Amino acid sequence: MAIGAQNVFVLTQGARGHRPWFVAGVCTACDAVLIAAGVGGVGALTGHTPWLGSAFALCGAVFLLCYGYCAFRRVLCGGRLVPMEQDAPPERRVILMTALAVSLLNPHALLDTVVLIGGLSSRLAPEGRALFGLGAVTASACWFYSLSLGGKLLAPVLRRPGAWRVLDALVGVTMWGLAAGIGGDALVRLAS
């Protein structure tokens, strides 16, 4: 649930009404491909090398710590969404290319899907990894479509900087909590 470049793009397109369902669909499809790569490749690789799964989990925990830190910095600096009602909607091709870029060229999205989800799936048996991946893809679809709808519904609220500060504070607390849980578990596995 980290609000990074990909999620902000989905949220802003929803708030601006610029093909929000199309954007959510493209981001969901990209996540599905990346999750499959993580669960299939990284999950299988780390399944044969247990310490590698712990190392990937630690990398994910460090990423979450850094992401939480950035969210807390934004709490201090402030941020906001300014939907531009007067803007003409961009062409579908432009929206598609932007959605692909924030999904496939975004290191945060790659770490979340390939490394973090792939690393977490490494603790499961192969058939469990497939179900875990399917669950992650389903959760991703629910998240992106909810962001699109939420952007439209929350557009008036998201214009205020205070709303973004609260959102960033919640993101920071969540990221640090996840980092503590994932990192602690990985350190225990490495120590045993």
Secondary structure, DSSP 8 states (H G I E B T S, - for coil): ----HHHHHHHHHHHHTSSHHHHHHHHHHHHHHHHHHIIIIIHHHHHHSHHHHHHHHHHHHHHHHHHHHHHHHHHHH-------TTS----HHHHHHHHHHHHHS-HHHHIIIIIIIHHHHTTS-HHHHHHHHHHHHHHHHHHHHHHHHHHHHHHHHHTSHHHHHHHHHHHHHHHHHHHHHHHHHHHHHHH-
